[in-house]
Amino acid sequence: MTQSDIPVGGYCDPAFSAVEETFHENFATRGEIGAGVCVYKDGEKIVDLWGGHRDEARTQPWNEDTIVLMNSVAKSMCALAVHVLADRGQVDLDAPVAQY
């Protein structure tokens, strides 16, 4: 399947075209079936893309309002928050958790 075969909709600020290119590559070369991504920067929506299909048979397109089950989201958000704190010197990643 080529990039032109994949239905993709949405908007991407030209300054972030690399995000859009990578989004397309996920379908063409990495086997992605369907996905959506939305990014805000300084309160402004700069990327809002969706594409591919909702089903493995690739008969139902992924739409702007496709509902998905999200698993294990909290783990990555917690890890990000802890690393931000570590970057600020407020958490020592090598300290025992009980210290906090």
N, CA, C and O atoms as CSV, one atom per row, in Angstrom:
chain,resi,resn,atom,element,x,y,z
A,1,MET,N,N,0.844,-1.176,0.000
A,1,MET,CA,C,0.000,0.000,0.000
A,1,MET,C,C,0.892,1.242,0.000
A,1,MET,O,O,1.819,1.336,0.804
A,2,THR,N,N,0.626,2.172,-0.874
A,2,THR,CA,C,1.428,3.388,-0.952
A,2,THR,C,C,0.766,4.499,-0.155
A,2,THR,O,O,-0.391,4.393,0.252
A,3,GLN,N,N,1.531,5.574,0.060
A,3,GLN,CA,C,0.995,6.713,0.804
A,3,GLN,C,C,-0.252,7.275,0.149
A,3,GLN,O,O,-1.160,7.731,0.844
A,4,SER,N,N,-0.315,7.253,-1.160
A,4,SER,CA,C,-1.469,7.822,-1.856
A,4,SER,C,C,-2.721,6.955,-1.699
A,4,SER,O,O,-3.831,7.432,-1.931
A,5,ASP,N,N,-2.556,5.683,-1.307
A,5,ASP,CA,C,-3.693,4.785,-1.093
A,5,ASP,C,C,-4.350,4.989,0.273
A,5,ASP,O,O,-5.465,4.517,0.495
A,6,ILE,N,N,-3.685,5.673,1.173
A,6,ILE,CA,C,-4.157,5.828,2.541
A,6,ILE,C,C,-4.992,7.096,2.666
A,6,ILE,O,O,-4.506,8.187,2.364
A,7,PRO,N,N,-6.252,6.967,3.111
A,7,PRO,CA,C,-7.049,8.176,3.313
A,7,PRO,C,C,-6.564,8.933,4.552
A,7,PRO,O,O,-6.589,8.397,5.660
A,8,VAL,N,N,-6.126,10.171,4.362
A,8,VAL,CA,C,-5.654,11.014,5.468
A,8,VAL,C,C,-6.369,12.346,5.384
A,8,VAL,O,O,-6.490,12.935,4.310
A,9,GLY,N,N,-6.842,12.816,6.528
A,9,GLY,CA,C,-7.509,14.109,6.575
A,9,GLY,C,C,-6.916,14.970,7.669
A,9,GLY,O,O,-6.083,14.516,8.454
A,10,GLY,N,N,-7.350,16.207,7.713
A,10,GLY,CA,C,-6.925,17.096,8.779
A,10,GLY,C,C,-6.049,18.226,8.307
A,10,GLY,O,O,-6.040,18.594,7.132
A,11,TYR,N,N,-5.301,18.773,9.268
A,11,TYR,CA,C,-4.494,19.964,9.033
A,11,TYR,C,C,-3.148,19.810,9.721
A,11,TYR,O,O,-3.048,19.205,10.789
A,12,CYS,N,N,-2.120,20.359,9.102
A,12,CYS,CA,C,-0.797,20.426,9.709
A,12,CYS,C,C,-0.167,21.753,9.323
A,12,CYS,O,O,-0.041,22.072,8.141
A,13,ASP,N,N,0.226,22.522,10.329
A,13,ASP,CA,C,0.921,23.780,10.081
A,13,ASP,C,C,2.169,23.473,9.251
A,13,ASP,O,O,2.907,22.545,9.581
A,14,PRO,N,N,2.417,24.226,8.189
A,14,PRO,CA,C,3.579,23.961,7.331
A,14,PRO,C,C,4.909,23.911,8.084
A,14,PRO,O,O,5.838,23.227,7.654
A,15,ALA,N,N,5.007,24.622,9.193
A,15,ALA,CA,C,6.248,24.607,9.971
A,15,ALA,C,C,6.501,23.238,10.604
A,15,ALA,O,O,7.618,22.946,11.031
A,16,PHE,N,N,5.467,22.403,10.664
A,16,PHE,CA,C,5.583,21.080,11.270
A,16,PHE,C,C,5.324,19.976,10.244
A,16,PHE,O,O,4.774,18.925,10.571
A,17,SER,N,N,5.722,20.228,9.026
A,17,SER,CA,C,5.485,19.273,7.939
A,17,SER,C,C,6.166,17.929,8.188
A,17,SER,O,O,5.718,16.908,7.666
A,18,ALA,N,N,7.238,17.915,8.976
A,18,ALA,CA,C,7.910,16.649,9.289
A,18,ALA,C,C,6.975,15.717,10.058
A,18,ALA,O,O,7.055,14.498,9.908
A,19,VAL,N,N,6.093,16.283,10.879
A,19,VAL,CA,C,5.113,15.471,11.606
A,19,VAL,C,C,4.160,14.809,10.613
A,19,VAL,O,O,3.852,13.622,10.727
A,20,GLU,N,N,3.703,15.587,9.645
A,20,GLU,CA,C,2.785,15.051,8.640
A,20,GLU,C,C,3.465,13.973,7.790
A,20,GLU,O,O,2.857,12.950,7.477
A,21,GLU,N,N,4.716,14.204,7.423
A,21,GLU,CA,C,5.452,13.214,6.633
A,21,GLU,C,C,5.602,11.903,7.405
A,21,GLU,O,O,5.414,10.820,6.851
A,22,THR,N,N,5.940,12.016,8.680
A,22,THR,CA,C,6.096,10.827,9.516
A,22,THR,C,C,4.767,10.110,9.692
A,22,THR,O,O,4.719,8.880,9.707
A,23,PHE,N,N,3.684,10.876,9.827
A,23,PHE,CA,C,2.347,10.290,9.946
A,23,PHE,C,C,2.042,9.438,8.717
A,23,PHE,O,O,1.563,8.311,8.842
A,24,HIS,N,N,2.317,9.974,7.538
A,24,HIS,CA,C,2.097,9.223,6.293
A,24,HIS,C,C,3.001,7.985,6.229
A,24,HIS,O,O,2.562,6.915,5.807
A,25,GLU,N,N,4.254,8.132,6.646
A,25,GLU,CA,C,5.202,7.010,6.614
A,25,GLU,C,C,4.744,5.850,7.488
A,25,GLU,O,O,4.986,4.688,7.163
A,26,ASN,N,N,4.078,6.169,8.606
A,26,ASN,CA,C,3.595,5.106,9.492
A,26,ASN,C,C,2.676,4.138,8.766
A,26,ASN,O,O,2.668,2.946,9.073
A,27,PHE,N,N,1.908,4.631,7.815
A,27,PHE,CA,C,1.011,3.771,7.047
A,27,PHE,C,C,1.766,3.060,5.928
A,27,PHE,O,O,1.620,1.852,5.739
A,28,ALA,N,N,2.558,3.806,5.201
A,28,ALA,CA,C,3.209,3.276,4.002
A,28,ALA,C,C,4.326,2.283,4.309
A,28,ALA,O,O,4.507,1.315,3.570
A,29,THR,N,N,5.077,2.507,5.386
A,29,THR,CA,C,6.251,1.666,5.621
A,29,THR,C,C,6.272,0.961,6.971
A,29,THR,O,O,7.076,0.050,7.168
A,30,ARG,N,N,5.417,1.354,7.899
A,30,ARG,CA,C,5.469,0.754,9.236
A,30,ARG,C,C,4.237,-0.083,9.576
A,30,ARG,O,O,4.108,-0.573,10.698
A,31,GLY,N,N,3.334,-0.246,8.611
A,31,GLY,CA,C,2.198,-1.132,8.811
A,31,GLY,C,C,1.067,-0.599,9.670
A,31,GLY,O,O,0.211,-1.369,10.106
A,32,GLU,N,N,1.046,0.695,9.919
A,32,GLU,CA,C,-0.054,1.277,10.699
A,32,GLU,C,C,-1.368,1.073,9.960
A,32,GLU,O,O,-1.422,1.233,8.740
A,33,ILE,N,N,-2.421,0.723,10.679
A,33,ILE,CA,C,-3.738,0.541,10.062
A,33,ILE,C,C,-4.546,1.828,10.146
A,33,ILE,O,O,-5.131,2.264,9.154
A,34,GLY,N,N,-4.581,2.434,11.325
A,34,GLY,CA,C,-5.330,3.674,11.504
A,34,GLY,C,C,-4.793,4.444,12.691
A,34,GLY,O,O,-4.323,3.853,13.663
A,35,ALA,N,N,-4.862,5.770,12.614
A,35,ALA,CA,C,-4.317,6.585,13.699
A,35,ALA,C,C,-4.819,8.011,13.599
A,35,ALA,O,O,-5.338,8.449,12.572
A,36,GLY,N,N,-4.646,8.713,14.697
A,36,GLY,CA,C,-4.936,10.138,14.738
A,36,GLY,C,C,-3.939,10.804,15.663
A,36,GLY,O,O,-3.469,10.193,16.623
A,37,VAL,N,N,-3.616,12.047,15.380
A,37,VAL,CA,C,-2.706,12.803,16.241
A,37,VAL,C,C,-3.145,14.262,16.239
A,37,VAL,O,O,-3.498,14.819,15.200
A,38,CYS,N,N,-3.116,14.864,17.412
A,38,CYS,CA,C,-3.465,16.275,17.544
A,38,CYS,C,C,-2.452,16.906,18.486
A,38,CYS,O,O,-2.215,16.392,19.579
A,39,VAL,N,N,-1.853,18.020,18.071
A,39,VAL,CA,C,-0.818,18.680,18.859
A,39,VAL,C,C,-1.164,20.154,19.004
A,39,VAL,O,O,-1.503,20.831,18.034
A,40,TYR,N,N,-1.071,20.631,20.231
A,40,TYR,CA,C,-1.238,22.054,20.513
A,40,TYR,C,C,0.102,22.617,20.944
A,40,TYR,O,O,0.862,21.951,21.645
A,41,LYS,N,N,0.394,23.834,20.530
A,41,LYS,CA,C,1.599,24.539,20.960
A,41,LYS,C,C,1.184,25.946,21.346
A,41,LYS,O,O,0.599,26.673,20.543
A,42,ASP,N,N,1.487,26.324,22.571
A,42,ASP,CA,C,1.124,27.650,23.082
A,42,ASP,C,C,-0.369,27.926,22.905
A,42,ASP,O,O,-0.765,29.036,22.548
A,43,GLY,N,N,-1.189,26.912,23.155
A,43,GLY,CA,C,-2.634,27.061,23.073
A,43,GLY,C,C,-3.217,27.041,21.674
A,43,GLY,O,O,-4.427,27.195,21.511
A,44,GLU,N,N,-2.387,26.854,20.668
A,44,GLU,CA,C,-2.860,26.844,19.277
A,44,GLU,C,C,-2.718,25.440,18.695
A,44,GLU,O,O,-1.681,24.796,18.855
A,45,LYS,N,N,-3.764,24.972,18.024
A,45,LYS,CA,C,-3.712,23.662,17.380
A,45,LYS,C,C,-2.828,23.778,16.143
A,45,LYS,O,O,-3.136,24.532,15.220
A,46,ILE,N,N,-1.727,23.026,16.132
A,46,ILE,CA,C,-0.794,23.100,15.004
A,46,ILE,C,C,-0.825,21.841,14.141
A,46,ILE,O,O,-0.445,21.872,12.971
A,47,VAL,N,N,-1.279,20.736,14.727
A,47,VAL,CA,C,-1.398,19.481,13.983
A,47,VAL,C,C,-2.700,18.808,14.403
A,47,VAL,O,O,-2.976,18.664,15.594
A,48,ASP,N,N,-3.486,18.405,13.434
A,48,ASP,CA,C,-4.703,17.631,13.687
A,48,ASP,C,C,-4.912,16.722,12.478
A,48,ASP,O,O,-5.574,17.095,11.509
A,49,LEU,N,N,-4.338,15.530,12.554
A,49,LEU,CA,C,-4.367,14.588,11.431
A,49,LEU,C,C,-5.023,13.282,11.846
A,49,LEU,O,O,-4.920,12.866,13.000
A,50,TRP,N,N,-5.686,12.649,10.917
A,50,TRP,CA,C,-6.252,11.324,11.115
A,50,TRP,C,C,-6.195,10.603,9.788
A,50,TRP,O,O,-6.242,11.227,8.728
A,51,GLY,N,N,-6.094,9.290,9.848
A,51,GLY,CA,C,-6.039,8.565,8.587
A,51,GLY,C,C,-6.035,7.066,8.758
A,51,GLY,O,O,-5.998,6.541,9.870
A,52,GLY,N,N,-6.073,6.401,7.640
A,52,GLY,CA,C,-6.098,4.950,7.637
A,52,GLY,C,C,-7.499,4.423,7.840
A,52,GLY,O,O,-8.479,4.998,7.367
A,53,HIS,N,N,-7.571,3.314,8.554
A,53,HIS,CA,C,-8.848,2.615,8.720
A,53,HIS,C,C,-9.098,2.225,10.171
A,53,HIS,O,O,-8.164,2.074,10.959
A,54,ARG,N,N,-10.375,2.065,10.509
A,54,ARG,CA,C,-10.775,1.683,11.865
A,54,ARG,C,C,-10.756,0.178,12.068
A,54,ARG,O,O,-10.798,-0.292,13.204
A,55,ASP,N,N,-10.695,-0.572,10.999
A,55,ASP,CA,C,-10.767,-2.028,11.111
A,55,ASP,C,C,-9.628,-2.689,10.342
A,55,ASP,O,O,-9.086,-2.133,9.386
A,56,GLU,N,N,-9.283,-3.899,10.795
A,56,GLU,CA,C,-8.178,-4.621,10.161
A,56,GLU,C,C,-8.441,-4.948,8.703
A,56,GLU,O,O,-7.505,-5.034,7.909
A,57,ALA,N,N,-9.697,-5.129,8.345
A,57,ALA,CA,C,-10.044,-5.431,6.952
A,57,ALA,C,C,-9.918,-4.197,6.061
A,57,ALA,O,O,-10.007,-4.286,4.837
A,58,ARG,N,N,-9.712,-3.064,6.689
A,58,ARG,CA,C,-9.537,-1.779,5.984
A,58,ARG,C,C,-10.745,-1.432,5.118
A,58,ARG,O,O,-10.615,-1.017,3.966
A,59,THR,N,N,-11.916,-1.615,5.709
A,59,THR,CA,C,-13.152,-1.274,4.996
A,59,THR,C,C,-13.812,-0.017,5.552
A,59,THR,O,O,-14.644,0.596,4.883
A,60,GLN,N,N,-13.441,0.374,6.786
A,60,GLN,CA,C,-14.038,1.550,7.422
A,60,GLN,C,C,-12.960,2.604,7.649
A,60,GLN,O,O,-12.012,2.354,8.393
A,61,PRO,N,N,-13.080,3.763,7.033
A,61,PRO,CA,C,-12.052,4.791,7.195
A,61,PRO,C,C,-12.012,5.363,8.613
A,61,PRO,O,O,-13.030,5.451,9.298
A,62,TRP,N,N,-10.820,5.744,9.023
A,62,TRP,CA,C,-10.625,6.445,10.297
A,62,TRP,C,C,-11.057,7.881,10.067
A,62,TRP,O,O,-10.556,8.544,9.159
A,63,ASN,N,N,-11.984,8.370,10.885
A,63,ASN,CA,C,-12.509,9.722,10.725
A,63,ASN,C,C,-11.989,10.652,11.811
A,63,ASN,O,O,-11.312,10.227,12.747
A,64,GLU,N,N,-12.313,11.905,11.667
A,64,GLU,CA,C,-11.918,12.914,12.653
A,64,GLU,C,C,-12.440,12.562,14.046
A,64,GLU,O,O,-11.781,12.851,15.045
A,65,ASP,N,N,-13.605,11.947,14.118
A,65,ASP,CA,C,-14.217,11.654,15.411
A,65,ASP,C,C,-14.237,10.160,15.755
A,65,ASP,O,O,-15.077,9.718,16.539
A,66,THR,N,N,-13.325,9.389,15.178
A,66,THR,CA,C,-13.239,7.965,15.498
A,66,THR,C,C,-12.899,7.798,16.978
A,66,THR,O,O,-11.978,8.432,17.494
A,67,ILE,N,N,-13.653,6.940,17.645
A,67,ILE,CA,C,-13.442,6.688,19.072
A,67,ILE,C,C,-12.500,5.494,19.222
A,67,ILE,O,O,-12.666,4.471,18.557
A,68,VAL,N,N,-11.512,5.640,20.103
A,68,VAL,CA,C,-10.546,4.570,20.328
A,68,VAL,C,C,-10.404,4.283,21.813
A,68,VAL,O,O,-10.573,5.167,22.653
A,69,LEU,N,N,-10.092,3.042,22.119
A,69,LEU,CA,C,-9.801,2.636,23.480
A,69,LEU,C,C,-8.336,2.968,23.757
A,69,LEU,O,O,-7.445,2.546,23.020
A,70,MET,N,N,-8.100,3.713,24.807
A,70,MET,CA,C,-6.730,4.103,25.147
A,70,MET,C,C,-6.290,3.298,26.368
A,70,MET,O,O,-6.950,3.326,27.407
A,71,ASN,N,N,-5.184,2.589,26.241
A,71,ASN,CA,C,-4.643,1.793,27.342
A,71,ASN,C,C,-3.295,2.340,27.778
A,71,ASN,O,O,-2.516,2.826,26.958
A,72,SER,N,N,-3.031,2.260,29.049
A,72,SER,CA,C,-1.720,2.591,29.622
A,72,SER,C,C,-1.268,4.011,29.327
A,72,SER,O,O,-0.066,4.262,29.237
A,73,VAL,N,N,-2.182,4.931,29.176
A,73,VAL,CA,C,-1.822,6.319,28.891
A,73,VAL,C,C,-1.165,6.971,30.102
A,73,VAL,O,O,-0.225,7.752,29.950
A,74,ALA,N,N,-1.647,6.660,31.297
A,74,ALA,CA,C,-1.132,7.299,32.510
A,74,ALA,C,C,0.353,7.020,32.719
A,74,ALA,O,O,1.077,7.881,33.220
A,75,LYS,N,N,0.814,5.832,32.344
A,75,LYS,CA,C,2.226,5.495,32.550
A,75,LYS,C,C,3.150,6.450,31.804
A,75,LYS,O,O,4.123,6.946,32.372
A,76,SER,N,N,2.854,6.704,30.559
A,76,SER,CA,C,3.730,7.586,29.781
A,76,SER,C,C,3.639,9.027,30.270
A,76,SER,O,O,4.639,9.746,30.263
A,77,MET,N,N,2.457,9.454,30.693
A,77,MET,CA,C,2.311,10.821,31.207
A,77,MET,C,C,3.055,10.981,32.534
A,77,MET,O,O,3.693,12.007,32.770
A,78,CYS,N,N,2.973,9.972,33.394
A,78,CYS,CA,C,3.702,10.016,34.665
A,78,CYS,C,C,5.208,10.020,34.424
A,78,CYS,O,O,5.942,10.769,35.067
A,79,ALA,N,N,5.661,9.187,33.501
A,79,ALA,CA,C,7.090,9.146,33.183
A,79,ALA,C,C,7.564,10.493,32.657
A,79,ALA,O,O,8.636,10.968,33.032
A,80,LEU,N,N,6.774,11.103,31.799
A,80,LEU,CA,C,7.125,12.422,31.273
A,80,LEU,C,C,7.199,13.444,32.398
A,80,LEU,O,O,8.146,14.228,32.461
A,81,ALA,N,N,6.208,13.443,33.290
A,81,ALA,CA,C,6.188,14.398,34.401
A,81,ALA,C,C,7.393,14.214,35.317
A,81,ALA,O,O,8.006,15.195,35.738
A,82,VAL,N,N,7.736,12.965,35.629
A,82,VAL,CA,C,8.886,12.698,36.493
A,82,VAL,C,C,10.178,13.159,35.827
A,82,VAL,O,O,11.054,13.703,36.498
A,83,HIS,N,N,10.309,12.952,34.527
A,83,HIS,CA,C,11.523,13.386,33.837
A,83,HIS,C,C,11.613,14.906,33.745
A,83,HIS,O,O,12.714,15.457,33.766
A,84,VAL,N,N,10.494,15.583,33.646
A,84,VAL,CA,C,10.508,17.053,33.687
A,84,VAL,C,C,11.003,17.506,35.055
A,84,VAL,O,O,11.836,18.407,35.150
A,85,LEU,N,N,10.491,16.883,36.116
A,85,LEU,CA,C,10.947,17.222,37.467
A,85,LEU,C,C,12.433,16.914,37.640
A,85,LEU,O,O,13.155,17.684,38.274
A,86,ALA,N,N,12.888,15.804,37.088
A,86,ALA,CA,C,14.310,15.462,37.166
A,86,ALA,C,C,15.150,16.486,36.422
A,86,ALA,O,O,16.223,16.873,36.885
A,87,ASP,N,N,14.665,16.921,35.277
A,87,ASP,CA,C,15.376,17.934,34.498
A,87,ASP,C,C,15.497,19.238,35.277
A,87,ASP,O,O,16.477,19.967,35.131
A,88,ARG,N,N,14.501,19.525,36.100
A,88,ARG,CA,C,14.504,20.746,36.923
A,88,ARG,C,C,15.270,20.556,38.232
A,88,ARG,O,O,15.390,21.491,39.024
A,89,GLY,N,N,15.785,19.354,38.459
A,89,GLY,CA,C,16.530,19.082,39.677
A,89,GLY,C,C,15.648,18.843,40.891
A,89,GLY,O,O,16.136,18.895,42.020
A,90,GLN,N,N,14.367,18.583,40.690
A,90,GLN,CA,C,13.439,18.399,41.803
A,90,GLN,C,C,13.235,16.934,42.169
A,90,GLN,O,O,12.639,16.632,43.203
A,91,VAL,N,N,13.717,16.029,41.339
A,91,VAL,CA,C,13.618,14.594,41.595
A,91,VAL,C,C,14.938,13.956,41.188
A,91,VAL,O,O,15.496,14.261,40.134
A,92,ASP,N,N,15.425,13.064,42.045
A,92,ASP,CA,C,16.632,12.301,41.733
A,92,ASP,C,C,16.189,10.931,41.229
A,92,ASP,O,O,15.621,10.141,41.983
A,93,LEU,N,N,16.446,10.655,39.965
A,93,LEU,CA,C,16.003,9.393,39.377
A,93,LEU,C,C,16.675,8.171,40.001
A,93,LEU,O,O,16.165,7.056,39.887
A,94,ASP,N,N,17.812,8.376,40.656
A,94,ASP,CA,C,18.517,7.258,41.280
A,94,ASP,C,C,18.137,7.059,42.743
A,94,ASP,O,O,18.577,6.093,43.366
A,95,ALA,N,N,17.331,7.951,43.299
A,95,ALA,CA,C,16.919,7.843,44.703
A,95,ALA,C,C,15.809,6.803,44.850
A,95,ALA,O,O,15.031,6.593,43.920
A,96,PRO,N,N,15.730,6.154,46.011
A,96,PRO,CA,C,14.623,5.216,46.242
A,96,PRO,C,C,13.279,5.953,46.189
A,96,PRO,O,O,13.171,7.096,46.633
A,97,VAL,N,N,12.267,5.292,45.646
A,97,VAL,CA,C,10.937,5.893,45.539
A,97,VAL,C,C,10.421,6.294,46.915
A,97,VAL,O,O,9.727,7.303,47.047
A,98,ALA,N,N,10.754,5.512,47.943
A,98,ALA,CA,C,10.285,5.792,49.302
A,98,ALA,C,C,10.747,7.160,49.803
A,98,ALA,O,O,10.159,7.712,50.733
A,99,GLN,N,N,11.783,7.700,49.198
A,99,GLN,CA,C,12.278,9.030,49.596
A,99,GLN,C,C,11.232,10.105,49.315
A,99,GLN,O,O,11.226,11.150,49.965
A,100,TYR,N,N,10.359,9.859,48.364
A,100,TYR,CA,C,9.374,10.855,47.973
A,100,TYR,C,C,8.020,10.533,48.544
A,100,TYR,O,O,7.062,11.271,48.315
